[in-house]
Amino acid sequence: MTPSLALTATPTAAEEEAVRAALREANEAAGFPHDSKPLVVLLRDDAGAVVGGLWGRTGWSWLYVENLAVPPALRSEGLGGRMLAMAEAEARMRGCIGARLDTYSFQARGFYEGRGYALAGAIEDCPPGQTRFTMVKRLDGVATAEPWPDAEAPRVTITATAIDWDPVVGVLEDGLTAFNAPFAGSDDFHPLNLVVRRLGDTHPVGGLSGHVLYRWFFVRLLYLPEDLRGGGLGAELMRRAEAEARARGCIGIWLDTFGFQARPFYERLGYRVFATLDDFPPGHARHYLMKRLDGAPA
């Protein structure tokens, strides 16, 4: 059958899950089954309301810290470092060998470097005028214990959770959005998905999923079943994604892929590697690639 492409900014839950499931199936066939598990640390006030925290997940022996936020009134008390230490300790308990995260030039690179994270790579002009840093820390060395600081009247508690969805997510997103706005303006977040279906069939069999953020487009997922590869369909998906990103005012596009996946494919399309994480998953590498869409040097 001849596949079809459909561009949408409002995919159904079933369509998103179909793309995710297809990629999980491909990774499992390559010997890397899906083992992603949430790891969350909640920061609560006296009334028990979630006011910040850390949101992340573990998978393939690595911890990914997606968001970390402490409200202004509670900063400079060591809570951010405490939450990060708790997450790293739990990640070690789960067998993780490393941790990774992304931060911007107007955020907390120095904070993470002070806690043992090293720069793995950077994207300039993401958002325009700023830099996005990818940072890593190995966790397979000897872990050191860090005692809870003495305090006569603690104002918060920190609790680790591993549920798939938690109220802390909204708090983290709102807090970080408000903090980032004076530096980067509106994030202008928009999802973008390309859905591939076989002719005459309503069930998705593959596609591309990503989002626009700070005038950059991030390709989060790209997958096609084996019988649809090799005919230029993947390149067409990327071409359409780039065209849509340009139409939305994006100045660049970036993505990541594993050593056993599609790095040569992306390089043939003009993408270049700007960062690599070794041993992610163990014995393999995770590559970050980018491409400018505005004609500026990559």
N, C-alpha and C positions, 0 to 999 in steps of 0.2 A: 504494500500500500504506500501511497505518497503522503508524507506528513504535511501538516499545515502549521502555521504560526499564528498566534493571537497575542497581541500586545494588550496588557491590562494593568491598571493601577489598583484594581479591586478584586484580587483573586479570592475565590472561596477557600474555606478552610480545607476542603477536600482537595482542591487543586494544589495548594501549598504543600499539603502532606504528601501528595502524589510525587511532586518533584523531590521533596526531602527523602521519601522512601526509595525512590529510584537511585539517588546518590548513595544512600546507605547501603543499598544492595550491591552497587558497584564496588564500594569500599570493602564490603565484606568479602566479595569475590576475590579481591586483591589480598585478603588476609587480615583485614583490619575492621572487625565488626564494630558496630555503633555501641559505645559504652559511656556516652555523655551523661553526666549526673550533676544536678544543680548544687551549688555551694553558696550559701547566703549567710551574712552576718547582719543582724538587725540592731540598730541603734535606737533606743527608746528614751522618752523623757519621763519625768516623774509620774505623769498620768498614764504611762504605758503606751502612748502613741508613738508610732515609728516616725522618726525625724531624720533619719539618714541610715547609712549602712554600706555594706559591700555586697555586690551582686556578681556572681561568677558561676563557673562550672568546671568540672574536671572531665577529661576524656583523653584516651590514648596516652596516659601517664603524664599529662600536663594539666596545670591549672590555668584557666583564662579568667582574669579579673576584668569584667566588662565595665563595671561602674563602681566608684567609691566616692561617697559624699559625706561631709560633716557640716552641719549648719554653722553659719558664722559665729553665733554666740558660744559654740562649744569647741571652736578651734583652739590650737595652741595648748591643748591639754593631753596630747598624745593619743587621742582616740583613733585617729586614722592609722597610726602605726600599730596600735593594739589590734584593730580589726584585720589589718593585713597580716600580722603575725598569727592570729587565730586561723585565718584562711589557709595560710601556708602550712600550719601545723596539721590541720585537717587534711590538706592535700597530701602531705607526707604519709598520714595514716592510710590514705587511699592508694598509696604506692606511686605517687607522682614524683617525677625526677626534675621537674622544672615548672616555672610560672612565667606567664607572659601577660602583657597589658599594653594598651595604647594611651598616650596622653598628649596634650597639645602644648605649644610653647607658652600659652597664657595660663596653663594649669600647673601641674605638679611634678615636672621632671626631676627637680632637685630633691623633692621629698622621696621619690622612689630610688634615686641614686643613693641617698643616705641610708637606704634600707637594703642595699646590695644589688639593685637592679642595674643592668648595663644596657646601653643603647645598641640595638640590633640593626636599626635602619630608620630612615626619615623620609617623609614626603613634604616637599616645599609647597607653599601656596595651598595648603589644605587645613583650614579655609584660607582664601586669598590673604596674603600678608602674614600668615602664621605657618607653623610647621607642626606636622603630626609625627610623633615619635613612637616607635615600637621598641619596647624594653623587655628584657628577659632576666631571669634569675634561676640558677640551678638550685634544686632542692635536695639533691642526693648526697650532699655532704653531711657533716655532723650538725644536727639541729641544736640550737642553744635556747634554753628556757629564758623567758622574760617575765618577771613577777609583776603582778598587778600593783600599780603605784598606790601608796597610802593616801587616803583622803578622808577627812572627818565627815564630810557631807557629800557623798557622790551624787551627781545629778543625773546620771544615765546608767543603764546596764547594756551590755553587749551580749547578744545571743546568736549562736550559730544555728542555721537551719539548712535543710537539704531538700525542701519542697520545690516543685517545678514552677510554682508561681507564688509570689509573696507581695504583700502591700508595700514592701520596701522599694520595689521596682519603680512605682509611680513617684515615690518620694525622691529617689535618686535621679530620675529623669527630670523632674520639675526643678530640683535643686541645681543640677548641673546646667540645665538650660538657662536658668536665671543667672547663674554665675558667668556662663560663657557669653551671654548676649552683649555686654558692654564692649567686649573685645572682638567678637566675630559676627555680631549681628544675629539675625534670625537664622536658625539652622536650615529652614526651608525643607524639612524632611518630607520626602515623597517616595513611596514604594514604586517599583517598576518590575514587571514580570512578563516574560514571553513564554507562552504555553504551547507545547507541541502536542498535537493529536493526530492520529491516523485518520485519513479520510473516511467519513462515515461513522466515526467513533467519537463519543463525547468524553471518554476517559483520557486524561492526560497521560502521556508516556515519557515526557521529558520536558526540558525547557531551561529557562534562565530566570533567576530571581535575585533582586538586589534593591538598593535604595539610593536616593540622592541625599547628600548631607553636606552642607557648607560648599555647595557648587562642585562637589566631586561625586562621582557615581561609584558605588562599591558593588562589585559582582559577588554576591554571597554564595550562590549555587549555580552550577551549570552541569547538566547531565543529559545524555542521549543514550538510548538502548543500543546495543552493539550493532544490530542490523541497520541502524540509521546513521552510523558513523562512516567517515571516509568519502562522503559525497558532497561536502561543503556546507552541510546544514549547521554545524557548530560555528563555522566562520560567519554564516548568515545571521545567526543569533547574535553574535558579537557585533556585527556591522549594524544591525537594527538597534541594539542596545546603545551603541555609540551615537548613532543618529538621534535617538530619543534623548540621550544625555545632553547632546549639543543643543537640541531644541529647548531643553529646560535650563540652558545657560551654564552647563557644567564646563569647567576648564580642564578636567582630567578624569581618568577612570583608573581604578585599582582593584586588585583581587589577590587571593592567595591560592596556592595549589601545592600538593605534595609531590615529592620526588617520583612517586610511582603513578602520578596522574598526568597532567597535560602541560608542563612547562614549555616544551618545544612548540606546541600548538600556539600558545600565547605569544611566544617570541617571534614566530613567523608572522603574527598579526601586528607586530610593532611594539610589543610590550617589553619592558626591561626589568630585570630583577633589581630591587633596591634593598632587600633584606632577606636573610636566610636564618632559620632556626634549625640547628642540628639536633638530632635525636628527638624529632617530633613528627610522628611517633618514633619510639626507640629504633635505631638502625636506619632511619630515613630522615629526610629534611623537609621542612615546610618553607616554601619560597613565596615572597611577596613581590608582585609585579605591578608596574604602573605604566600609563601612557598619557601624555598630554594631548588634549583636544583643541587647545587654543593656539597651537603653533609654537609655543615656548619650548626651549630645550628641556628634555626630560631629565 
